[in-house]
Amino acid sequence: MSIGYKFLLLSTVLLALVVGAVGLALFGGGEDGGAQSAVAQTAAPAEVPAGEPVARVASELGPSAVQVNVEVSQDTPYGTEQGEGIGSGVVYREDGYVVTNNHVVEGASSVEVAFADGTTERGEVVAGDEFTDLAVVRVDRDGLPAASFAEGDPAVGQMAVAIGSPQGFDSTVTSGVISGLSRELPAELTGGDTALVDLIQTDAAISPGSSGGALADRSGRVVGVNVAYVPPEAGAESLGFAIPSDTVVSVADQLIEDGEAVHPYLGISLADAAAEGSGSPAESGAVVTEVEPGGPSEEAGVVPEDVVTAIGSAPVEDSGDLLGGLRDYTPGENARLTLAREGDELTVDVPLGERNG
């Protein structure tokens, strides 16, 4: 299998699905996503030693961490094969709602949620959003220990704690730092139709089975939901990615209330200005490679080879910045884009369309 980004659902049987030319594994085992050691906890300690911030986070957030067990049926040339998968999740609301990754539960014939106290409940998938790779599962139980979700971006370099079920080891805790913000996994590496954008990068060790688990700050607030990693065979070490908490809250609320999430879209295809083969003389920005006929950007006067250098007041260094900046808007609003065109700078107001996830 060729090397690319890997999602983190762990399959417990031989039921692998290799997607795209780079071989993104949606179902499959793999090596650990980092070099740090993992500490499995089945229960929070009675007392947390002073000066141990990771242990404090584990104690506070641990009860909100769940394991998501799924059964999957897949048609093969040899007939229908049954498979089992393991992912992670976070208690989102005390009245039975759990957030996880869409690729964990997509196509599942049954879902079971295992809680940190050792109990399990049958789960029902409320809805999923392919665009952000988030999903909500509901169990018939009240009084769950809901996690606290942080607002805004974490700081690069701050402590990060991951809690999930890598390789099926429930309530596993690893630590590291926030390594970067506004990262992008291109569509050709995710195997989907769209890129995963505006991601948090961390070196806290995550592995298959960690999908949907929490990435938290030193206060025990969830700053992101883990989604993918670059495997060691790619020459990488400790390169993991999480969906920011602001995105998680927005999408989860929409899925619970409306059964779907909507996202603003520009109706353009993009490349990074600095990327080889982009054809742009600009050193930074997002190059417009195609404009959808009749789409929002064409209506605003955007043309191919324009370079987007800002959205609103936020600078755009690459396509990930632009796509991430769209998260601050809703369909129907105008997004002001600053463009570089043949040596000139101009601004256009794009009436944002609506993309269903």
Beta strands, then each sheet from edge to edge (+ up, - down):
strand 1: 6-7
strand 2: 10-11
strand 3: 17-19
strand 4: 24-27
strand 5: 39-40
strand 6: 65-76
strand 7: 79-93
strand 8: 97-100
strand 9: 108-114
strand 10: 120-129
strand 11: 134-139
strand 12: 159-164
strand 13: 172-185
strand 14: 196-202
strand 15: 214-216
strand 16: 222-229
strand 17: 240-244
strand 18: 262-265
strand 19: 268-272
strand 20: 286-291
strand 21: 307-311
strand 22: 314-315
strand 23: 334-341
strand 24: 344-351
strand 25: 353-356
sheet 1: 1+ 16- 15+ 12- 13+ 5-
sheet 2: 1+ 16- 17+ 14-
sheet 3: 2+ 7- 6+ 9- 10+ 11- 8+
sheet 4: 3+ 4-
sheet 5: 18+ 25-
sheet 6: 19+ 20- 21+ 22-
sheet 7: 19+ 20- 21+ 23- 24+
end
